């Protein structure tokens, strides 16, 4: 139901664009988000877009990342500019729930982003 793609290895300062293909059921939840999990760290929300288009970013990526959604195609995107080594992580897309993290069995395959210094 969730497939993220577009990751790769880039040098610091480079850019990547991630794409997420989601099922209509997942997209229909409303808010969608990009998450990431670095080695040894917990999964965190990187950026969120609400059903009515409000964009919310983690402080660590604000001004560098841009999230967008295509409701007609059930696609979620993350444009990442000015990448830093600390952005290295596996990136996932999923619905965003106000009451807590998405269900454990809802996660699809993430895409690995590696930023070299």
N, C-alpha and C positions, 0 to 999 in steps of 0.2 A: 503493500500500500504506500510505501514511502521509499523513494530512491533518490539519493543525493549523488551528484556527479560534478566534475569540474575541478577537483583538487589536483595538486601536483607539487612540484618543488620549484621554488623561486628564490631569488636573492632578496635580501632586505631592500625595501623600497619598491618592490615589484607589485604586480596586480594579478588577481585571479577573479573569475566570475563563477560562482557556484549556481547550480540549477537543481531544483527538487521537483520531481514528478510525484504528485500525490493523488490518492483516490478522491473521488467526489465526496465520499463519506467523511474522510479526514478534513478535507478543505471546508466542508460544511460546518465543522465545529465552530468556525468563526476566526478567532485570532490564530495566526500562524507564526512560527518562530524558527530561527536558526539557533542551534545549540552547538557547543563544542566541548570536547573532553581532551585535555592534555594528559600526557603520561603521569600517573600517580595523583591526578587531580579529580575532583568531582565534575560532573557535567554541569555546564552553566549556560544561561541564556545569553546569547550575543546580541540578537536583534529580534524585534517583534513587530508585526504589522497587524493591526486590528481589522475587523471585518469592514470597517468604514474608512480604512486607509490611514489611520494614525500610526506614526512610526516611533518606535521606542528603542533606544540603544543602550548597551552597557557603556559605562564611562570609558572603559579601556579601548573601545572601538569608535567612539563618537567622532565624527568628522572624517573618518577614514573608510567606514563601511556604509553601504546603502542597501537596504532591503526593499524588495518590491514583490508584488504578486500579480498574477494573471488569473483572474477568477474564471474566465471563459475556458482556459486550458488547464486549470488546476495545477498551476506552476508557481513555484516560489523561487526567488532569485536573491543572491547576495553578491554584490559587487564589492570587492575588497581591494582597496588601494593603500599605498604606503605600508605594506606589510612589514611586520617586525618579527624577529625570532620568537618572541613570546606569543605570537599568534599560531605557532605550530600546534596542531591538534587534529583530532578527527572531528569533522563537522557533520552534524545531523540536522535534518529538518523534522518538524513535527507540529502538531497543534499545540496551542498554548492554553493551559487551564488556570484560571485564577486560583482554584482551590488546592493546587499542588502539581507535581510533575505528571507528565503523561504516563499511561499504564506501561509497565515494564515490557509487555509483549507487543507494544505498538511501534517500537523503534525499528526502522529499516536500516539498511546498510549505509553507513556514513561514507564520507570521502575524506581522504587524508590530505592535509595541507602541511607542507614542510617549508619553513622559511630559514634560509641559511644566512649567516652574518657575513 
